[in-house]
């Protein structure tokens, strides 16, 4: 595991034209999210980005800067519009954590960076002050080289952006929140009839983030949210729990409460490389095992708990599929990937697949990979049955209330 991601990192390191660190807000390079809410392209950033917009490649001019400003501003508007529409779906704690991560991203800060409380307080106030007006608006088309693109047309948008060294992602996250991001392109390649984009430094994003996303035949792997996830898990680590996640970190030489330095950051990159392949195989399997009705089922779930339940069924089918990461991990006998995979199986996925924990503990004692494979196959069969049950409820009638009620009863009988 990790081969594909490491190849992407090699590509990224050699992609010199984008070997530029961004600073947001207070710098003169890029005014995204500044005090006046504007987006500006100037200085060094203009030299790196603006020539890619317009016909005069290599020439920085006012028109190319304006085109880039408009392009980024439209994406940021859609991010802000989505946030204004969906902020209430998050718990107070969840919203504050997402604010923190988005603030760091827009400031160009790593996930472990400290910042002034007053700075983020003012930033939140400015962001929320725009919501009443944004709630009356709608999504904007994305303008690239004077051509408009629908904001969810990721295939065509990335056809236009890939030669410019950028990657754009759009889709629907938890609670069906529209989600968008723009990043420097670290790498792009074809894998099993899918185009896989690896996002490097992110330029624009909304409150929701996921380390990986499938949209049609496009798969997006995002380095920054993945690194943030791993750092948060490392920060929460306590000694003596003997969890799968602790085993994974220990294999890289991490210890609870460890301070960040360059060596730790390099280890996080190496760990991210391994887990990135886990995510890739998950997204590929999700595509292979796709059921067309499932997105509609998610929208009809009725409440937060039910949505988590039906999403978990889909995720677990992908995880345990013959196309998925669990089979690849067992086939390659990759202990580190196994510990990460099981340690990051959380929420409803962990609740619906308790036997994976028991199988892992047995594996630590016996080293028996065959037992893990039997657990995978048995889990896949069981999750398929759960999916068929939900599909039966869905197809029995299109009345949302009746479907939601029957789904809740099914969940109660299945530990949901």
Secondary structure, DSSP 8 states (H G I E B T S, - for coil): --HHHHHHHHHHHH-GGG------SSSSSB-TT-TT----B-HHHHHHHGGGSSSSTT---HHHHHHHHHHHHHHHHHHHHHHHHHGGGS-HHHHHHHHHHHHHHHHT--TT----HHHHHHHHHHHHHTHHHHTT-----EEETTEEE-TT-HHHHHHHHGGGTEEEEEEE-GGG-EEEEEEEEEEEEEETTEEEEEEEEEEEE-S---SEEEETTEEEEEHHHHHHHHHHHHHH--TT---HHHHHHHHTT--TT----HHHHHHHHHHHHHHHHHHHHHHHHHHHT--TTHHHHHHHS-SHHHHHHHHHHHHHHHHHSTTSHHHHHHHHT-HHHHHHHHHT--HHHHHHTTHHHHHHHHHHHH--HHHHHHHHHHHHHHHHHHHHHHHHHHHT---HHHHHHHHHHHHHHTT-
